Amino acid sequence: MFERLQKPFLTVETGEAYQPIRVAYQILQPEKLEPALKNLQCVEAKQGGWNVFWRGECEDTHFESLDSFKKNPQHPLRLGTMIIKEGTLYLNLPSFKRACLLVPLLHKLIDPAIIKIIKADFINKVFGINERLPHGFAELFDEDELERIVHQRVHDYEVVQARCEQAATAEEAFKILSEYTNAESHKRLPYAERYAFQEIDGMDPDVAYLGFYIFLRGRELVAIRRWFGETGYTLADAAEETIEQVFGGMNIDIIE
């Protein structure tokens, strides 16, 4: 453990932790997708897919963790890649931060009538500098296991919801919910996990994706804090810190 505390974890060029994430989109109008991507300055076709660069529409994307990186217009930084596999469009990114920045932006840039966001699969850990890295997303994610985790989470929530509805008093219902959230926050996070997006038609994408940001940010904090030895740091701690950061930055008072 002491050796780990002395070693930094692997980061990407823009300064944040390397945590691979794959965002999946349902293609609603295949014939319009390629022309839509061709119109974007930040997207460039490559063999078998597309690269997404830090330029054009992505130029103003801001990474607070980065102070010293100098952008070179002749050699723009690649933020991620896109591929189509079995009729699904995948946006592959090396960090949670890039996902939180690019997903709402792409929602604005590409007509939601062409593609619809479905899910995001990601890794709940940071990697050591000398650690062996997985080769591609196929090695990272087990579809059956990801689906099992999602279904179990939904089942557990529905059981708690039913208990709350059957509670004799509001106080009893609150106690049931509180015990559930406390137990969930202390669970060991799975190596890989899935975030399922809800319908966001007609919503402001910045608002619609706020839950996605809070979900990922909490898990990123847990991974980093535990890397540095804070084994007791939980999702509850991360949620409190993240919500304070988000709403405090908006100068919104939070009811304790």
C-alpha positions as CSV (number, residue, x, y, z in Angstrom):
1,M,0.0,0.0,0.0
2,F,2.8,2.4,0.9
3,E,4.4,2.0,-2.6
4,R,1.0,2.7,-4.2
5,L,0.7,6.0,-2.2
6,Q,4.0,7.1,-3.7
7,K,3.0,6.4,-7.3
8,P,0.7,8.6,-9.4
9,F,-2.0,7.0,-11.4
10,L,-2.2,7.2,-15.2
11,T,-3.7,10.3,-16.6
12,V,-4.6,11.5,-20.1
13,E,-3.1,14.5,-22.0
14,T,-5.7,16.9,-20.5
15,G,-4.8,16.0,-17.0
16,E,-7.6,13.8,-15.7
17,A,-7.5,10.2,-14.7
18,Y,-7.5,7.5,-17.4
19,Q,-10.8,5.7,-17.0
20,P,-12.1,4.3,-20.3
21,I,-15.7,4.9,-21.1
22,R,-17.8,3.8,-24.1
23,V,-21.1,5.7,-24.9
24,A,-23.6,3.9,-27.1
25,Y,-26.1,5.5,-29.4
26,Q,-29.1,4.0,-31.3
27,I,-28.9,5.1,-34.9
28,L,-32.4,6.3,-35.9
29,Q,-31.6,7.6,-39.4
30,P,-28.5,5.8,-40.8
31,E,-28.6,7.7,-44.1
32,K,-28.2,11.1,-42.3
33,L,-25.5,10.2,-39.8
34,E,-22.4,10.3,-42.0
35,P,-23.4,13.7,-43.6
36,A,-24.1,15.1,-40.1
37,L,-20.6,14.0,-38.9
38,K,-19.0,15.3,-42.1
39,N,-20.4,18.8,-41.3
40,L,-18.6,18.9,-37.9
41,Q,-15.1,20.5,-37.9
42,C,-14.2,18.5,-34.7
43,V,-14.9,15.2,-36.4
44,E,-12.7,13.6,-39.0
45,A,-13.3,10.3,-40.9
46,K,-10.7,7.6,-40.5
47,Q,-10.6,4.0,-41.6
48,G,-13.4,2.2,-39.8
49,G,-14.8,5.2,-38.0
50,W,-14.1,8.8,-37.0
51,N,-11.8,10.8,-34.7
52,V,-13.1,13.6,-32.5
53,F,-10.5,16.4,-32.1
54,W,-10.1,19.4,-29.8
55,R,-10.9,21.9,-32.5
56,G,-13.8,23.5,-34.3
57,E,-17.0,23.0,-32.3
58,C,-15.0,21.4,-29.5
59,E,-12.5,24.4,-29.3
60,D,-14.1,25.9,-26.2
61,T,-14.2,22.6,-24.3
62,H,-12.5,23.5,-21.0
63,F,-10.4,21.2,-18.8
64,E,-9.9,22.7,-15.3
65,S,-7.3,20.1,-14.5
66,L,-5.0,21.4,-17.3
67,D,-2.8,24.5,-17.0
68,S,0.3,23.7,-19.0
69,F,-0.9,21.9,-22.1
70,K,-0.4,24.0,-25.2
71,K,-2.8,23.3,-28.1
72,N,-1.2,23.0,-31.5
73,P,-3.6,24.0,-34.3
74,Q,-1.6,21.9,-36.8
75,H,-1.8,18.8,-34.6
76,P,-5.1,19.0,-32.6
77,L,-5.5,16.7,-29.7
78,R,-7.7,13.7,-30.3
79,L,-10.4,13.6,-27.6
80,G,-12.0,10.3,-28.6
81,T,-13.1,8.0,-31.4
82,M,-16.4,6.9,-33.0
83,I,-17.2,3.6,-34.6
84,I,-20.3,1.8,-35.8
85,K,-20.7,-1.8,-34.7
86,E,-23.7,-4.0,-35.3
87,G,-25.8,-1.0,-36.1
88,T,-24.9,0.9,-32.9
89,L,-22.7,4.1,-32.8
90,Y,-20.1,4.0,-30.1
91,L,-18.2,7.0,-28.8
92,N,-15.0,5.8,-27.1
93,L,-13.3,8.1,-24.6
94,P,-10.3,7.7,-22.3
95,S,-11.8,9.6,-19.3
96,F,-15.0,10.4,-17.5
97,K,-14.3,14.2,-17.8
98,R,-14.3,14.0,-21.6
99,A,-17.5,12.0,-21.6
100,C,-19.2,14.6,-19.4
101,L,-18.1,17.4,-21.7
102,L,-18.6,15.8,-25.1
103,V,-21.9,14.0,-24.6
104,P,-24.0,17.1,-24.0
105,L,-22.1,18.9,-26.8
106,L,-22.8,16.2,-29.3
107,H,-26.4,16.3,-28.3
108,K,-26.5,19.9,-29.4
109,L,-24.4,19.3,-32.6
110,I,-26.2,16.2,-34.0
111,D,-30.0,16.2,-34.4
112,P,-31.5,13.8,-31.8
113,A,-33.7,12.6,-34.6
114,I,-30.6,11.0,-36.1
115,I,-29.0,9.3,-33.0
116,K,-30.4,8.6,-29.6
117,I,-28.1,8.1,-26.6
118,I,-28.7,4.7,-24.8
119,K,-26.0,3.9,-22.3
120,A,-22.5,4.4,-21.1
121,D,-20.2,1.5,-20.0
122,F,-17.1,2.5,-17.9
123,I,-14.4,1.3,-15.6
124,N,-14.5,2.0,-11.8
125,K,-10.8,2.2,-11.2
126,V,-7.7,4.2,-12.0
127,F,-4.6,2.5,-13.4
128,G,-1.0,2.6,-12.3
129,I,1.6,4.1,-14.7
130,N,3.2,0.7,-15.1
131,E,0.0,-1.4,-15.0
132,R,-1.0,-3.5,-18.0
133,L,-3.8,-1.8,-19.8
134,P,-6.6,-3.7,-21.5
135,H,-6.5,-4.0,-25.3
136,G,-9.8,-2.4,-26.5
137,F,-13.2,-2.2,-25.1
138,A,-14.1,-5.8,-25.9
139,E,-11.6,-6.9,-23.2
140,L,-13.0,-4.5,-20.7
141,F,-16.8,-5.1,-20.8
142,D,-18.8,-8.3,-20.3
143,E,-22.3,-7.5,-21.7
144,D,-24.0,-10.2,-19.6
145,E,-22.4,-8.9,-16.4
146,L,-23.2,-5.3,-17.1
147,E,-26.9,-6.2,-17.8
148,R,-27.0,-8.3,-14.6
149,I,-25.7,-5.3,-12.5
150,V,-28.3,-2.9,-14.0
151,H,-31.2,-5.4,-13.5
152,Q,-30.1,-6.0,-9.9
153,R,-29.9,-2.3,-9.2
154,V,-33.4,-1.7,-10.7
155,H,-34.8,-4.7,-8.8
156,D,-33.4,-3.5,-5.5
157,Y,-34.8,0.0,-6.0
158,E,-38.2,-1.3,-6.9
159,V,-38.3,-3.5,-3.7
160,V,-37.4,-0.4,-1.6
161,Q,-39.9,1.7,-3.4
162,A,-42.7,-0.9,-2.7
163,R,-41.6,-0.9,1.0
164,C,-41.8,2.9,1.2
165,E,-45.3,2.9,-0.4
166,Q,-46.5,0.4,2.1
167,A,-44.9,2.2,5.1
168,A,-47.4,3.2,7.8
169,T,-45.9,6.7,8.2
170,A,-43.7,9.1,6.2
171,E,-41.0,8.7,8.9
172,E,-41.0,5.0,8.4
173,A,-40.7,5.4,4.6
174,F,-37.8,7.9,5.1
175,K,-36.0,5.5,7.3
176,I,-36.3,2.7,4.8
177,L,-35.0,4.9,2.0
178,S,-32.2,6.2,4.2
179,E,-31.1,2.7,5.1
180,Y,-31.1,1.7,1.5
181,T,-29.1,4.7,0.3
182,N,-26.6,4.3,3.1
183,A,-26.1,0.6,2.3
184,E,-25.7,1.3,-1.4
185,S,-23.1,4.0,-0.8
186,H,-20.9,1.6,1.2
187,K,-21.0,-1.3,-1.4
188,R,-17.9,-2.2,-3.2
189,L,-18.1,-0.8,-6.7
190,P,-18.0,-3.4,-9.6
191,Y,-14.9,-3.3,-11.9
192,A,-17.1,-2.3,-14.8
193,E,-20.5,-0.6,-14.7
194,R,-23.3,0.7,-16.9
195,Y,-25.2,4.0,-16.9
196,A,-28.6,3.8,-18.7
197,F,-29.9,7.1,-20.0
198,Q,-33.5,8.1,-19.6
199,E,-35.6,9.9,-22.2
200,I,-34.4,13.5,-22.6
201,D,-36.5,14.7,-25.5
202,G,-37.3,18.4,-25.1
203,M,-35.0,18.9,-22.1
204,D,-32.0,21.2,-21.9
205,P,-29.0,18.8,-22.4
206,D,-27.0,20.5,-19.7
207,V,-29.8,19.8,-17.2
208,A,-30.5,16.3,-18.7
209,Y,-26.9,15.2,-18.4
210,L,-26.3,16.7,-14.9
211,G,-27.3,13.3,-13.4
212,F,-24.8,11.6,-15.7
213,Y,-22.0,14.0,-14.4
214,I,-22.9,13.4,-10.8
215,F,-23.0,9.6,-11.3
216,L,-19.6,9.5,-13.0
217,R,-17.9,12.2,-10.8
218,G,-18.8,10.2,-7.6
219,R,-17.2,7.1,-9.0
220,E,-14.2,8.9,-10.2
221,L,-13.7,10.4,-6.7
222,V,-14.0,7.0,-5.0
223,A,-11.5,5.4,-7.4
224,I,-8.9,8.2,-6.8
225,R,-9.4,8.5,-3.1
226,R,-9.1,4.8,-2.6
227,W,-6.0,4.7,-4.8
228,F,-4.4,7.1,-2.3
229,G,-5.4,4.9,0.7
230,E,-8.7,6.3,1.8
231,T,-10.4,2.9,1.9
232,G,-13.3,4.3,3.9
233,Y,-14.2,6.9,1.3
234,T,-17.7,6.0,0.0
235,L,-20.1,7.1,-2.7
236,A,-22.0,9.0,0.0
237,D,-18.9,11.1,0.6
238,A,-18.4,11.6,-3.1
239,A,-22.0,12.6,-3.7
240,E,-21.8,15.2,-0.9
241,E,-18.6,16.6,-2.3
242,T,-19.9,16.7,-5.9
243,I,-23.2,18.2,-5.1
244,E,-21.5,20.9,-3.0
245,Q,-19.2,21.6,-5.9
246,V,-22.0,21.7,-8.5
247,F,-24.6,23.7,-6.7
248,G,-22.1,25.8,-4.6
249,G,-20.6,26.9,-7.9
250,M,-24.0,28.0,-9.0
251,N,-24.5,30.0,-5.8
252,I,-27.5,27.9,-4.9
253,D,-28.2,27.2,-1.3
254,I,-28.5,23.5,-0.4
255,I,-31.0,22.6,2.3
256,E,-29.2,20.5,4.9
